[in-house]
Amino acid sequence: MKSLVVKHSVVIDGRKTSISVEDAFWTALKEIAHERGENLQRLITTIDADRQSANLSSEFYKAQSARQREMFEQRGIPVQ
């Protein structure tokens, strides 16, 4: 069975690293970057700079959750 987690190589503040996330979350990151009018590399660098945990992948999940919350609220769907 093929793993759902995919490793992506990125450069953050001049250092090469890899990020392992599900493909759906990688796609969501690209969509978030597009919505903000920035490229994926810039979004990743911003998330890295603002992160509050040691795990960058966890911060990606938080960013996607925040995006979904905003989308629901814009549509008048209550979010707890």
Protein Blocks (a to p, Z undefined) as FASTA:
>chain_A
ZZfbdcddddeehiacdddddfklmmmmmmmmmmnopafklmmmmmmmmpcbfblklmmm
mmmmmmmmmmmmmnopacZZ
